[in-house]
Amino acid sequence: MPVTDPFKSKIVEERLLNKTVCRKCGATNPPEAVKCRRCKSRNLRPKKRFGGKKG
């Protein structure tokens, strides 16, 4: 179900895309995380954001 209200879509975007992902085990973590919640690795990256159509 698409969200048409711009304020609500910004909230949804923050909830879905503002995360970090562990490079070792693939677990999603909060954006302010320093270590992975699952494997305790410090090798984290921000979640990828795709800005349009996939080729």
C-alpha positions in Angstrom: 0.0 0.0 0.0 1.7 3.2 -1.1 1.9 6.1 1.3 1.0 9.4 -0.4 1.4 11.8 2.5 4.9 13.3 2.4 5.2 13.6 6.1 4.2 9.9 6.6 6.5 8.7 3.8 9.5 10.4 5.4 8.7 8.6 8.7 8.4 5.3 6.8 11.7 5.9 5.0 13.5 6.6 8.2 12.1 3.4 9.8 13.0 1.2 6.8 16.3 2.6 5.5 18.0 4.2 8.5 19.8 1.0 9.7 23.3 -0.5 9.7 24.1 -4.0 8.3 26.8 -6.3 9.6 29.2 -7.3 6.9 30.0 -10.6 8.7 26.6 -12.1 9.4 24.1 -9.7 7.6 22.1 -8.8 10.7 20.4 -5.4 10.7 21.3 -3.1 13.6 20.2 0.4 14.8 21.9 3.3 13.0 23.9 4.3 16.0 25.3 0.8 16.7 29.0 0.3 17.1 28.9 -3.5 17.3 26.6 -6.1 15.7 23.9 -7.4 18.0 24.3 -11.0 16.8 28.0 -11.7 16.2 29.5 -8.7 18.1 31.6 -7.8 15.0 32.5 -4.1 14.6 32.4 -4.3 10.8 29.2 -2.5 10.0 28.0 -0.5 7.0 24.9 1.7 6.3 22.0 0.0 4.6 22.1 0.5 0.8 19.5 2.9 -0.6 18.2 2.4 -4.2 17.0 5.6 -5.6 15.0 4.4 -8.6 14.4 1.7 -11.0 16.5 -1.4 -11.1 18.2 -2.0 -14.4 
